Amino acid sequence: RNGIEVRANFIFASYCLDKIIFSEDDIVIDCGANFGDLMLKLKSYIKNENYIAIEPNPADFKILSLNNNKSTLINKALGISNAILPFYVSTENGDSSLVKPKEFNEIIEVPVIKLESLIKDMDINKIKLLKVEAEGYELEILKGTGSMLKKIQYIAVDGGYERGIRNEQTFTDITNYLLHNGFEIIDINFAHYRALFLNKLW
């Protein structure tokens, strides 16, 4: 409504990313990248090639490819296992998910990979930030990170009321999982149920 730069600034702020000091060599993984709006803000801090965007929705991925053709773009979903799963497409509302939502336009099959597998395959040693927005599928993605969780310094997650037909929140389960796995809360955006976590080993 107010332009794509305003959208980029909003996403950056809503995930409390102003609490992070970035350098140009930092690697950022954006799960649920949509159109790559976040990178429009991050390009002031990191190199284009260090932005890894993951977006399973084919329509959104086409626009993502136009916006970020110098970055690593992956047209797959992240999950708790490597598989082919039904994906509920709701492009207009931005609610596409691996969890069946209340409303959707169509069902397609998408390849799903564990983030653990992706990080190993790409031979990444350090990840500055993992941002996760998966319309209710966030916990499965975090669990799919497995042993690679220790390689991530910051995790920013959307845990709002978006999971499934009942529109359940995932914030509680996400927070408990990360706290039990060596992370601490840096900041919370209560208005949007988003939070930034820091790996205490860093």
Backbone as a printed PyTorch tensor [residue, N CA C, xyz], in Angstrom:
tensor([[[  0.8270,  -1.2090,   0.0000],
         [  0.0000,   0.0000,   0.0000],
         [  0.8620,   1.2600,   0.0000]],

        [[  1.9340,   1.2460,   0.7870],
         [  2.7860,   2.4280,   0.9120],
         [  4.1240,   2.2870,   0.2140]],

        [[  4.2660,   1.2280,  -0.5840],
         [  5.5110,   1.0190,  -1.3090],
         [  6.3310,  -0.1040,  -0.7080]],

        [[  7.1620,  -0.6960,  -1.5310],
         [  7.9030,  -1.8900,  -1.1180],
         [  8.9880,  -1.5830,  -0.0930]],

        [[  9.5600,  -0.3920,  -0.1100],
         [ 10.5730,  -0.0380,   0.8870],
         [  9.9590,   0.0790,   2.2740]],

        [[  8.7500,   0.6160,   2.3320],
         [  8.0470,   0.7000,   3.6150],
         [  7.7770,  -0.6990,   4.1410]],

        [[  7.3890,  -1.5960,   3.2400],
         [  7.1530,  -2.9940,   3.6080],
         [  8.4370,  -3.6360,   4.1460]],

        [[  9.5510,  -3.3940,   3.4790],
         [ 10.8360,  -3.9570,   3.9070],
         [ 11.2230,  -3.4420,   5.2910]],

        [[ 11.0480,  -2.1560,   5.5230],
         [ 11.3670,  -1.5720,   6.8240],
         [ 10.4810,  -2.1350,   7.9320]],

        [[  9.2120,  -2.3650,   7.5860],
         [  8.2810,  -2.9280,   8.5690],
         [  8.6930,  -4.3420,   8.9700]],

        [[  9.0180,  -5.1730,   7.9890],
         [  9.4150,  -6.5470,   8.2880],
         [ 10.6660,  -6.5620,   9.1560]],

        [[ 11.6360,  -5.7530,   8.7940],
         [ 12.8940,  -5.6650,   9.5550],
         [ 12.6110,  -5.2970,  11.0100]],

        [[ 11.7890,  -4.2910,  11.2040],
         [ 11.4840,  -3.8190,  12.5540],
         [ 10.6180,  -4.7970,  13.3210]],

        [[  9.6450,  -5.4140,  12.6480],
         [  8.7020,  -6.2940,  13.3410],
         [  9.3620,  -7.5550,  13.8740]],

        [[ 10.4830,  -7.9550,  13.2650],
         [ 11.2390,  -9.0990,  13.7630],
         [ 12.3730,  -8.6810,  14.7070]],

        [[ 12.3690,  -7.4140,  15.1130],
         [ 13.3400,  -6.8860,  16.0800],
         [ 14.7780,  -6.9840,  15.5820]],

        [[ 14.9700,  -6.9060,  14.2760],
         [ 16.2980,  -7.1120,  13.7000],
         [ 17.2270,  -5.9280,  13.9000]],

        [[ 16.6870,  -4.8300,  14.4080],
         [ 17.5360,  -3.6830,  14.7290],
         [ 18.4450,  -3.9840,  15.9260]],

        [[ 18.1840,  -5.1040,  16.6110],
         [ 19.0210,  -5.5040,  17.7490],
         [ 20.2820,  -6.2450,  17.2940]],

        [[ 20.3850,  -6.5270,  15.9890],
         [ 21.5140,  -7.2780,  15.4570],
         [ 22.4930,  -6.3280,  14.7660]],

        [[ 23.7720,  -6.5220,  15.0140],
         [ 24.8040,  -5.7790,  14.2880],
         [ 25.3120,  -6.6810,  13.1620]],

        [[ 24.9710,  -6.3370,  11.9390],
         [ 25.3440,  -7.1340,  10.7730],
         [ 26.6760,  -6.6700,  10.1960]],

        [[ 27.3670,  -7.5910,   9.5330],
         [ 28.5170,  -7.2550,   8.7010],
         [ 28.2710,  -7.8390,   7.3170]],

        [[ 28.9730,  -7.3580,   6.3100],
         [ 28.6520,  -7.7060,   4.9270],
         [ 28.8430,  -9.1900,   4.6040]],

        [[ 29.6430,  -9.8960,   5.3660],
         [ 29.8750, -11.3210,   5.1060],
         [ 28.9060, -12.2380,   5.8450]],

        [[ 28.0040, -11.6690,   6.6180],
         [ 27.0360, -12.4780,   7.3540],
         [ 26.0780, -13.1960,   6.4070]],

        [[ 25.7080, -14.4170,   6.7770],
         [ 24.7610, -15.2070,   6.0020],
         [ 23.4000, -15.1680,   6.6830]],

        [[ 22.3690, -14.8990,   5.8860],
         [ 20.9930, -14.8550,   6.3840],
         [ 20.1570, -15.8630,   5.6080]],

        [[ 19.4260, -16.6950,   6.3290],
         [ 18.4740, -17.6250,   5.7060],
         [ 17.0730, -17.1250,   6.0050]],

        [[ 16.3220, -16.8860,   4.9540],
         [ 14.9710, -16.3320,   5.0700],
         [ 13.9550, -17.3930,   4.6660]],

        [[ 13.3340, -18.0130,   5.6450],
         [ 12.3300, -19.0460,   5.3830],
         [ 10.9460, -18.4120,   5.3400]],

        [[ 10.2760, -18.5960,   4.2120],
         [  9.0270, -17.8870,   3.9830],
         [  9.3500, -16.4970,   3.4770]],

        [[ 10.2280, -16.4660,   2.4620],
         [ 10.7820, -15.1950,   1.9790],
         [  9.7660, -14.3410,   1.2380]],

        [[  8.6850, -14.9770,   0.7540],
         [  7.6700, -14.2460,   0.0010],
         [  8.3090, -13.5820,  -1.2160]],

        [[  8.2550, -12.2600,  -1.3240],
         [  8.8230, -11.5620,  -2.4800],
         [ 10.2800, -11.1540,  -2.2580]],

        [[ 10.8560, -11.5410,  -1.1170],
         [ 12.2160, -11.1260,  -0.7930],
         [ 12.2650,  -9.7250,  -0.2190]],

        [[ 11.1540,  -9.3050,   0.3840],
         [ 11.0740,  -7.9480,   0.9320],
         [ 12.1820,  -7.6640,   1.9480]],

        [[ 12.4870,  -8.6800,   2.7700],
         [ 13.4780,  -8.4740,   3.8220],
         [ 14.8370,  -8.0790,   3.2530]],

        [[ 15.2040,  -8.6840,   2.1260],
         [ 16.5140,  -8.3950,   1.5410],
         [ 16.6190,  -6.9530,   1.0560]],

        [[ 15.4990,  -6.3480,   0.7240],
         [ 15.5300,  -4.9510,   0.2970],
         [ 16.0650,  -4.0540,   1.4190]],

        [[ 15.8800,  -4.4930,   2.6540],
         [ 16.4500,  -3.7770,   3.8040],
         [ 17.8470,  -4.2950,   4.1300]],

        [[ 18.0080,  -5.6190,   4.0570],
         [ 19.2850,  -6.2240,   4.4210],
         [ 20.4200,  -5.8730,   3.4640]],

        [[ 20.0840,  -5.4760,   2.2330],
         [ 21.1310,  -5.1760,   1.2550],
         [ 22.0210,  -4.0240,   1.6960]],

        [[ 21.5630,  -3.2590,   2.6660],
         [ 22.3910,  -2.1870,   3.2270],
         [ 23.4280,  -2.7400,   4.1980]],

        [[ 23.2660,  -4.0330,   4.5750],
         [ 24.1290,  -4.6170,   5.5970],
         [ 24.9520,  -5.8080,   5.1050]],

        [[ 24.3690,  -6.6640,   4.2560],
         [ 25.0480,  -7.8860,   3.8240],
         [ 25.1310,  -7.9490,   2.2980]],

        [[ 26.0010,  -8.8170,   1.8080],
         [ 26.1140,  -9.0270,   0.3640],
         [ 24.8980,  -9.7940,  -0.1640]],

        [[ 24.5040,  -9.4840,  -1.3970],
         [ 23.3680, -10.1650,  -2.0170],
         [ 23.5390, -11.6770,  -2.0260]],

        [[ 24.7650, -12.1190,  -2.3110],
         [ 25.0130, -13.5590,  -2.4240],
         [ 24.9560, -14.2820,  -1.0820]],

        [[ 24.9250, -13.5310,   0.0140],
         [ 24.8390, -14.1530,   1.3380],
         [ 23.4070, -14.2690,   1.8500]],

        [[ 22.4630, -13.9130,   1.0060],
         [ 21.0390, -14.0310,   1.3460],
         [ 20.4930, -15.3010,   0.7140]],

        [[ 19.9970, -16.2080,   1.5560],
         [ 19.4280, -17.4700,   1.0850],
         [ 17.9290, -17.4260,   1.3530]],

        [[ 17.1470, -17.3580,   0.2750],
         [ 15.7040, -17.1940,   0.3920],
         [ 14.9830, -18.4840,   0.0270]],

        [[ 14.0890, -18.9200,   0.9020],
         [ 13.3440, -20.1520,   0.6880],
         [ 11.8650, -19.8170,   0.6170]],

        [[ 11.2390, -20.1360,  -0.5150],
         [  9.8230, -19.8150,  -0.7290],
         [  9.1640, -20.9190,  -1.5560]],

        [[  8.2380, -21.6790,  -0.9640],
         [  7.6120, -22.8000,  -1.6730],
         [  6.4840, -22.4200,  -2.6340]],

        [[  5.8530, -21.2710,  -2.4230],
         [  4.7310, -20.8710,  -3.2730],
         [  5.2460, -20.4630,  -4.6570]],

        [[  4.8640, -21.1720,  -5.7300],
         [  5.3990, -20.8710,  -7.0690],
         [  5.1570, -19.4390,  -7.5260]],

        [[  3.9800, -18.8940,  -7.2480],
         [  3.6650, -17.5270,  -7.6760],
         [  4.5490, -16.5100,  -6.9580]],

        [[  4.7100, -16.6840,  -5.6630],
         [  5.5680, -15.7800,  -4.8940],
         [  7.0270, -15.9280,  -5.3110]],

        [[  7.4230, -17.1730,  -5.6350],
         [  8.8100, -17.4300,  -6.0030],
         [  9.1960, -16.7240,  -7.3010]],

        [[  8.2590, -16.6030,  -8.2280],
         [  8.5380, -15.8950,  -9.4780],
         [  8.9070, -14.4440,  -9.2070]],

        [[  8.1670, -13.8040,  -8.3090],
         [  8.4490, -12.4050,  -7.9700],
         [  9.7370, -12.3010,  -7.1650]],

        [[  9.9500, -13.2680,  -6.2740],
         [ 11.1940, -13.3300,  -5.5120],
         [ 12.3930, -13.3910,  -6.4520]],

        [[ 12.2720, -14.1610,  -7.5170],
         [ 13.3660, -14.3120,  -8.4830],
         [ 13.6660, -13.0040,  -9.1980]],

        [[ 12.6510, -12.2100,  -9.4460],
         [ 12.8400, -10.9140, -10.0900],
         [ 13.4960,  -9.9150,  -9.1390]],

        [[ 13.1380,  -9.9930,  -7.8780],
         [ 13.6400,  -9.0320,  -6.8950],
         [ 15.0570,  -9.3380,  -6.4140]],

        [[ 15.4410, -10.6230,  -6.4450],
         [ 16.7080, -11.0220,  -5.8270],
         [ 17.4780, -12.0170,  -6.6900]],

        [[ 17.7410, -11.6630,  -7.9280],
         [ 18.3740, -12.6250,  -8.8310],
         [ 19.8540, -12.8720,  -8.5550]],

        [[ 20.4330, -12.1210,  -7.6220],
         [ 21.8410, -12.3440,  -7.2670],
         [ 21.9900, -13.1690,  -5.9880]],

        [[ 20.8660, -13.5390,  -5.3930],
         [ 20.8870, -14.3010,  -4.1550],
         [ 20.6330, -15.7790,  -4.4320]],

        [[ 20.7790, -16.6080,  -3.4010],
         [ 20.4670, -18.0320,  -3.5150],
         [ 18.9870, -18.2170,  -3.2240]],

        [[ 18.2350, -18.6680,  -4.2180],
         [ 16.7880, -18.7940,  -4.0980],
         [ 16.3860, -20.2610,  -4.2220]],

        [[ 15.5550, -20.7150,  -3.3070],
         [ 15.1730, -22.1290,  -3.2600],
         [ 13.6560, -22.2460,  -3.2570]],

        [[ 13.1130, -22.8680,  -4.3100],
         [ 11.6660, -23.0280,  -4.4450],
         [ 11.2130, -24.3610,  -3.8250]],

        [[ 11.4150, -24.4480,  -2.5100],
         [ 11.0200, -25.6170,  -1.7370],
         [ 10.4740, -25.1560,  -0.3950]],

        [[  9.9400, -26.1050,   0.3550],
         [  9.5180, -25.8190,   1.7210],
         [ 10.5150, -26.4450,   2.6840]],

        [[ 10.5820, -25.9070,   3.8800],
         [ 11.3830, -26.5040,   4.9410],
         [ 10.4630, -27.2600,   5.8850]],

        [[ 10.9900, -28.3510,   6.4610],
         [ 10.1690, -29.1320,   7.3740],
         [ 10.9880, -30.0380,   8.2500]],

        [[ 10.3090, -30.9860,   8.8620],
         [ 10.9400, -31.8780,   9.8230],
         [ 11.5560, -33.1000,   9.1680]],

        [[ 11.2860, -33.2870,   7.8620],
         [ 11.8600, -34.4210,   7.1350],
         [ 11.9360, -34.0820,   5.6540]],

        [[ 12.7450, -34.8260,   4.9150],
         [ 12.8330, -34.6600,   3.4680],
         [ 11.7170, -35.4830,   2.8290]],

        [[ 10.8120, -34.8080,   2.1160],
         [  9.6340, -35.5010,   1.5970],
         [  8.9490, -34.6610,   0.5190]],

        [[  7.8820, -35.2170,  -0.0490],
         [  6.9720, -34.4780,  -0.9150],
         [  5.6450, -34.3950,  -0.1680]],

        [[  5.1760, -33.1680,   0.0910],
         [  3.9790, -32.9930,   0.9110],
         [  2.9760, -32.0550,   0.2410]],

        [[  1.6890, -32.1920,   0.5840],
         [  0.6870, -31.2530,   0.0700],
         [  0.9070, -29.8640,   0.6600]],

        [[  0.7680, -28.8630,  -0.2000],
         [  0.9650, -27.4670,   0.1930],
         [ -0.3110, -26.7070,  -0.1550]],

        [[ -0.8820, -26.0510,   0.8430],
         [ -2.1570, -25.3620,   0.6810],
         [ -1.8860, -23.9090,   0.2730]],

        [[ -2.2410, -23.5980,  -0.9590],
         [ -1.8940, -22.3090,  -1.5420],
         [ -2.9830, -21.2760,  -1.2760]],

        [[ -2.5760, -20.1650,  -0.6850],
         [ -3.4640, -19.0310,  -0.4540],
         [ -2.6700, -17.7660,  -0.7460]],

        [[ -2.4050, -17.5350,  -2.0240],
         [ -1.5200, -16.4520,  -2.4410],
         [ -2.0640, -15.0750,  -2.0880]],

        [[ -3.3570, -14.8650,  -2.3150],
         [ -3.9470, -13.5400,  -2.1060],
         [ -3.8290, -13.0940,  -0.6550]],

        [[ -4.0510, -14.0340,   0.2820],
         [ -4.0060, -13.6820,   1.7020],
         [ -2.6200, -13.8810,   2.3130]],

        [[ -1.6940, -14.4630,   1.5560],
         [ -0.3640, -14.7190,   2.0700],
         [ -0.3490, -15.7550,   3.1790]],

        [[ -1.2970, -16.7050,   3.1070],
         [ -1.4370, -17.6970,   4.1670],
         [ -1.0980, -19.1100,   3.7170]],

        [[ -0.3420, -19.2680,   2.6520],
         [  0.0060, -20.5960,   2.1590],
         [  0.7980, -21.3510,   3.2190]],

        [[  0.5040, -22.6590,   3.3490],
         [  1.1250, -23.4100,   4.4330],
         [  1.1030, -24.9080,   4.1730]],

        [[  1.9800, -25.6160,   4.8530],
         [  1.9440, -27.0740,   4.8620],
         [  0.8870, -27.5900,   5.8310]],

        [[  0.3940, -26.7020,   6.6870],
         [ -0.7060, -27.0350,   7.5900],
         [ -2.0010, -26.5300,   6.9420]],

        [[ -3.0010, -27.3910,   6.8360],
         [ -4.2450, -27.0210,   6.1630],
         [ -4.9120, -25.8350,   6.8670]],

        [[ -5.0390, -24.6950,   6.1810],
         [ -5.6630, -23.5100,   6.7920],
         [ -7.1850, -23.5160,   6.6040]],

        [[ -7.8080, -22.5070,   7.1710],
         [ -9.2600, -22.4050,   7.0630],
         [ -9.6760, -22.1490,   5.6210]],

        [[ -8.9220, -21.3280,   4.9150],
         [ -9.2370, -21.0020,   3.5240],
         [ -7.9870, -21.1570,   2.6640]],

        [[ -8.1750, -21.7060,   1.4640],
         [ -7.0760, -21.8330,   0.5180],
         [ -7.6520, -21.9730,  -0.8890]],

        [[ -6.8020, -21.6880,  -1.8930],
         [ -7.2500, -21.7040,  -3.2810],
         [ -7.0400, -23.0420,  -3.9720]],

        [[ -5.9260, -23.6850,  -3.6680],
         [ -5.6100, -24.9660,  -4.2970],
         [ -4.6000, -25.7220,  -3.4590]],

        [[ -4.4560, -27.0030,  -3.7870],
         [ -3.4670, -27.8430,  -3.1310],
         [ -2.4730, -28.3150,  -4.1930]],

        [[ -1.1990, -28.0960,  -3.9280],
         [ -0.1590, -28.5880,  -4.8240],
         [  0.8140, -29.4380,  -4.0040]],

        [[  1.6350, -30.1990,  -4.6710],
         [  2.6660, -30.9560,  -3.9770],
         [  3.9900, -30.2140,  -4.1080]],

        [[  4.7040, -30.1150,  -2.9890],
         [  5.9910, -29.4140,  -3.0000],
         [  7.0680, -30.2790,  -2.3560]],

        [[  8.3050, -30.1380,  -2.8130],
         [  9.4070, -30.8280,  -2.1400],
         [  9.7110, -30.1370,  -0.8140]],

        [[  9.9110, -30.9310,   0.2130],
         [ 10.2250, -30.4160,   1.5450],
         [ 11.5950, -30.9450,   1.9540]],

        [[ 12.4320, -30.0440,   2.4570],
         [ 13.7610, -30.4550,   2.9160],
         [ 13.9810, -29.9910,   4.3480]],

        [[ 14.7920, -30.7460,   5.0580],
         [ 15.1920, -30.3340,   6.3960],
         [ 16.2420, -29.2410,   6.2750]],

        [[ 16.1560, -28.2560,   7.1270],
         [ 17.1680, -27.1960,   7.1240],
         [ 18.5390, -27.7770,   7.4580]],

        [[ 18.5560, -28.8240,   8.2530],
         [ 19.8060, -29.5110,   8.5620],
         [ 20.4820, -29.9980,   7.2830]],

        [[ 19.6900, -30.5950,   6.3790],
         [ 20.2320, -31.0950,   5.1100],
         [ 20.7310, -29.9550,   4.2360]],

        [[ 19.9590, -28.8710,   4.1880],
         [ 20.3290, -27.7240,   3.3630],
         [ 21.6470, -27.1070,   3.8180]],

        [[ 21.7850, -26.9070,   5.1230],
         [ 23.0040, -26.3000,   5.6580],
         [ 24.2120, -27.1890,   5.3830]],

        [[ 24.0380, -28.5050,   5.5370],
         [ 25.1350, -29.4420,   5.2590],
         [ 25.4930, -29.4280,   3.7760]],

        [[ 24.4680, -29.4680,   2.9150],
         [ 24.7050, -29.5050,   1.4650],
         [ 25.4040, -28.2450,   0.9770]],

        [[ 25.0810, -27.1010,   1.5830],
         [ 25.6870, -25.8370,   1.1840],
         [ 27.0060, -25.5660,   1.9080]],

        [[ 27.3550, -26.4580,   2.8080],
         [ 28.6160, -26.3630,   3.5590],
         [ 28.7530, -25.0030,   4.2580]],

        [[ 27.7050, -24.6360,   4.9920],
         [ 27.6860, -23.3660,   5.7120],
         [ 28.1530, -23.5960,   7.1440]],

        [[ 29.1030, -22.8120,   7.5910],
         [ 29.6460, -22.9850,   8.9420],
         [ 29.0190, -22.0490,   9.9710]],

        [[ 28.6290, -20.8540,   9.5260],
         [ 28.0480, -19.8840,  10.4480],
         [ 26.8750, -19.1670,   9.7790]],

        [[ 25.7800, -19.0740,  10.5030],
         [ 24.5960, -18.3690,  10.0070],
         [ 24.2800, -17.2500,  10.9930]],

        [[ 24.3070, -16.0420,  10.5110],
         [ 24.0360, -14.9050,  11.3960],
         [ 22.5850, -14.9060,  11.8480]],

        [[ 21.6720, -15.1170,  10.8720],
         [ 20.2430, -15.0120,  11.1770],
         [ 19.4350, -16.0320,  10.3900]],

        [[ 18.5420, -16.6940,  11.0920],
         [ 17.4900, -17.5040,  10.4690],
         [ 16.1630, -16.8380,  10.7910]],

        [[ 15.4520, -16.4200,   9.7620],
         [ 14.1240, -15.8340,   9.9550],
         [ 13.0900, -16.8550,   9.4660]],

        [[ 12.1010, -17.1350,  10.2980],
         [ 11.1160, -18.1710,   9.9790],
         [  9.7010, -17.6090,  10.0490]],

        [[  9.0240, -17.6460,   8.9150],
         [  7.6010, -17.2940,   8.8390],
         [  6.9430, -18.3400,   7.9510]],

        [[  6.2050, -19.2700,   8.5720],
         [  5.7080, -20.4250,   7.8350],
         [  4.2360, -20.7080,   8.1010]],

        [[  3.4930, -19.6930,   8.4910],
         [  2.0430, -19.8100,   8.6690],
         [  1.6630, -21.0220,   9.5160]],

        [[  2.3130, -21.1470,  10.6750],
         [  1.9610, -22.2010,  11.6130],
         [  2.8570, -23.4190,  11.5890]],

        [[  3.8020, -23.4730,  10.6560],
         [  4.6710, -24.6500,  10.5250],
         [  6.0690, -24.3750,  11.0870]],

        [[  6.1870, -23.3530,  11.8930],
         [  7.4970, -22.9060,  12.3580],
         [  8.2260, -23.9480,  13.2230]],

        [[  7.5020, -24.5950,  14.1270],
         [  8.1580, -25.5350,  15.0360],
         [  8.7610, -26.7060,  14.2770]],

        [[  8.0530, -27.2050,  13.2700],
         [  8.5800, -28.3130,  12.4810],
         [  9.8670, -27.9210,  11.7620]],

        [[  9.9070, -26.6900,  11.2920],
         [ 11.1060, -26.1940,  10.6060],
         [ 12.2810, -26.1290,  11.5750]],

        [[ 12.0330, -25.6190,  12.7720],
         [ 13.0980, -25.5270,  13.7660],
         [ 13.5910, -26.9120,  14.1710]],

        [[ 12.6800, -27.8550,  14.3280],
         [ 13.0800, -29.2210,  14.6680],
         [ 13.8870, -29.8510,  13.5340]],

        [[ 13.5610, -29.4710,  12.2950],
         [ 14.2840, -29.9810,  11.1390],
         [ 15.6800, -29.4150,  10.9970]],

        [[ 16.0040, -28.4370,  11.8310],
         [ 17.3530, -27.8680,  11.8210],
         [ 18.3500, -28.8200,  12.4780]],

        [[ 17.8530, -29.6500,  13.4040],
         [ 18.6560, -30.7080,  14.0070],
         [ 19.9760, -30.2240,  14.5830]],

        [[ 21.0310, -30.9230,  14.2240],
         [ 22.3550, -30.6300,  14.7690],
         [ 22.9310, -29.3060,  14.2720]],

        [[ 22.3220, -28.7430,  13.2340],
         [ 22.8190, -27.4850,  12.6780],
         [ 22.3240, -26.2640,  13.4450]],

        [[ 21.4600, -26.4760,  14.4260],
         [ 20.9360, -25.3690,  15.2200],
         [ 22.0720, -24.5860,  15.8800]],

        [[ 23.1360, -25.2890,  16.2520],
         [ 24.2680, -24.6540,  16.9360],
         [ 25.0470, -23.7110,  16.0270]],

        [[ 24.8430, -23.8050,  14.7210],
         [ 25.5490, -22.9410,  13.7720],
         [ 24.8500, -21.5980,  13.5680]],

        [[ 23.6850, -21.4360,  14.1790],
         [ 22.8750, -20.2280,  13.9920],
         [ 23.0040, -19.3100,  15.1940]],

        [[ 23.3300, -18.0460,  14.9490],
         [ 23.4870, -17.0910,  16.0480],
         [ 22.1500, -16.5050,  16.4890]],

        [[ 21.3690, -16.0050,  15.5280],
         [ 20.0730, -15.4070,  15.8450],
         [ 18.9550, -16.1320,  15.0940]],

        [[ 17.8190, -16.2660,  15.7620],
         [ 16.6150, -16.7940,  15.1150],
         [ 15.4710, -15.8290,  15.3700]],

        [[ 14.8360, -15.3740,  14.2950],
         [ 13.6560, -14.5100,  14.3880],
         [ 12.4580, -15.2900,  13.8730]],

        [[ 11.4110, -15.3750,  14.6920],
         [ 10.2900, -16.2520,  14.3570],
         [  8.9510, -15.5460,  14.5200]],

        [[  8.0370, -15.8840,  13.6090],
         [  6.6450, -15.4430,  13.6910],
         [  5.8510, -16.5800,  14.3270]],

        [[  5.2750, -16.3250,  15.4840],
         [  4.5230, -17.3740,  16.1830],
         [  3.0670, -17.0250,  16.3870]],

        [[  2.5020, -16.2640,  15.4560],
         [  1.1350, -15.7870,  15.6020],
         [  0.0650, -16.8430,  15.4230]],

        [[ -1.1890, -16.3990,  15.4810],
         [ -2.3580, -17.2820,  15.4000],
         [ -2.6440, -17.6350,  13.9450]],

        [[ -1.8470, -18.5710,  13.4160],
         [ -1.9300, -18.8860,  11.9880],
         [ -1.9320, -20.3830,  11.6920]],

        [[ -1.8780, -21.2270,  12.7160],
         [ -1.7300, -22.6590,  12.4650],
         [ -3.0770, -23.3540,  12.2890]],

        [[ -3.2950, -23.8540,  11.0830],
         [ -4.4240, -24.7350,  10.8250],
         [ -5.7890, -24.0800,  10.8310]],

        [[ -6.7880, -24.9290,  10.8030],
         [ -8.1770, -24.4910,  10.7150],
         [ -8.5830, -23.6680,  11.9370]],

        [[ -7.9990, -23.9810,  13.0960],
         [ -8.3510, -23.2800,  14.3300],
         [ -7.5180, -22.0200,  14.5580]],

        [[ -6.6350, -21.7190,  13.6350],
         [ -5.7770, -20.5340,  13.7650],
         [ -5.0810, -20.4700,  15.1300]],

        [[ -4.3870, -21.5470,  15.4700],
         [ -3.7030, -21.6200,  16.7560],
         [ -2.3530, -20.8930,  16.6940]],

        [[ -1.9180, -20.3970,  17.8380],
         [ -0.6090, -19.7330,  17.9100],
         [  0.4850, -20.7810,  18.0920]],

        [[  1.6840, -20.4440,  17.6210],
         [  2.8290, -21.3430,  17.7820],
         [  3.9150, -20.7120,  18.6490]],

        [[  3.6590, -19.5160,  19.1170],
         [  4.6640, -18.7530,  19.8620],
         [  5.1500, -19.5060,  21.1050]],

        [[  4.2260, -20.1060,  21.8560],
         [  4.5840, -20.8010,  23.0930],
         [  5.4980, -21.9880,  22.8150]],

        [[  5.1120, -22.8310,  21.8660],
         [  5.9110, -24.0170,  21.5470],
         [  7.2790, -23.6450,  20.9780]],

        [[  7.3000, -22.6190,  20.1280],
         [  8.5670, -22.1450,  19.5580],
         [  9.5070, -21.6700,  20.6640]],

        [[  8.9800, -20.8450,  21.5450],
         [  9.7940, -20.2850,  22.6270],
         [ 10.3420, -21.3820,  23.5320]],

        [[  9.4780, -22.3190,  23.9300],
         [  9.9260, -23.4150,  24.7900],
         [ 11.0070, -24.2470,  24.1060]],

        [[ 10.8230, -24.5050,  22.8190],
         [ 11.7960, -25.3190,  22.0890],
         [ 13.1630, -24.6340,  22.0420]],

        [[ 13.1660, -23.3640,  21.7260],
         [ 14.4360, -22.6450,  21.6110],
         [ 15.1050, -22.4410,  22.9710]],

        [[ 14.3270, -22.1740,  23.9950],
         [ 14.9030, -22.0150,  25.3340],
         [ 15.5410, -23.3130,  25.8140]],

        [[ 14.9220, -24.4260,  25.4770],
         [ 15.4630, -25.7290,  25.8660],
         [ 16.6670, -26.1390,  25.0180]],

        [[ 16.9130, -25.4030,  23.9410],
         [ 18.0240, -25.7400,  23.0520],
         [ 19.0950, -24.6470,  23.0190]],

        [[ 19.2290, -23.9400,  24.1220],
         [ 20.3680, -23.0400,  24.2810],
         [ 20.1980, -21.6260,  23.7780]],

        [[ 18.9590, -21.2030,  23.5340],
         [ 18.7120, -19.8310,  23.0710],
         [ 18.0610, -19.0190,  24.1860]],

        [[ 18.2020, -17.7080,  24.0810],
         [ 17.5370, -16.7930,  25.0020],
         [ 16.7910, -15.7280,  24.2090]],

        [[ 15.7550, -15.1820,  24.8030],
         [ 14.9580, -14.1510,  24.1380],
         [ 15.6780, -12.8120,  24.2300]],

        [[ 15.8500, -12.1720,  23.0850],
         [ 16.4510, -10.8350,  23.0350],
         [ 15.3750,  -9.7630,  23.0490]],

        [[ 14.3090,  -9.9930,  22.2610],
         [ 13.2280,  -9.0070,  22.1940],
         [ 11.9700,  -9.6800,  21.6650]],

        [[ 10.8250,  -9.1110,  22.0190],
         [  9.5320,  -9.6290,  21.5610],
         [  8.7070,  -8.4950,  20.9860]],

        [[  8.1110,  -8.7350,  19.8250],
         [  7.1390,  -7.8120,  19.2500],
         [  5.7550,  -8.3880,  19.5730]],

        [[  5.1740,  -7.9390,  20.6620],
         [  3.9160,  -8.5070,  21.1330],
         [  2.7680,  -8.2640,  20.1670]],

        [[  2.8060,  -7.1600,  19.4470],
         [  1.7200,  -6.8290,  18.5270],
         [  1.6060,  -7.8380,  17.3850]],

        [[  2.7440,  -8.4230,  16.9840],
         [  2.7440,  -9.3470,  15.8480],
         [  3.1910, -10.7570,  16.2200]],

        [[  3.3420, -11.0230,  17.5260],
         [  3.7530, -12.3540,  18.0140],
         [  5.0630, -12.8100,  17.3700]],

        [[  5.9880, -11.8940,  17.2720],
         [  7.2960, -12.1940,  16.7070],
         [  8.3660, -11.9650,  17.7650]],

        [[  9.4330, -12.7560,  17.6900],
         [ 10.4920, -12.6300,  18.6880],
         [ 11.8460, -12.9160,  18.0720]],

        [[ 12.8620, -12.3520,  18.7030],
         [ 14.2400, -12.5670,  18.2920],
         [ 14.9610, -13.3210,  19.4010]],

        [[ 15.6350, -14.4210,  19.0320],
         [ 16.3510, -15.2650,  19.9840],
         [ 17.8430, -15.2660,  19.6520]],

        [[ 18.6690, -15.3860,  20.6840],
         [ 20.1230, -15.4300,  20.5340],
         [ 20.6610, -16.7530,  21.0760]],

        [[ 21.5250, -17.3750,  20.3080],
         [ 22.2010, -18.5840,  20.7560],
         [ 23.1940, -18.2130,  21.8630]],

        [[ 23.0030, -18.7570,  23.0600],
         [ 23.8360, -18.3750,  24.2050],
         [ 25.2780, -18.8450,  24.0940]],

        [[ 25.5500, -19.7580,  23.1610],
         [ 26.9190, -20.2290,  22.9690],
         [ 27.7620, -19.2450,  22.1640]],

        [[ 27.1150, -18.2510,  21.5460],
         [ 27.8460, -17.2880,  20.7150],
         [ 28.3160, -16.1310,  21.5790]]])
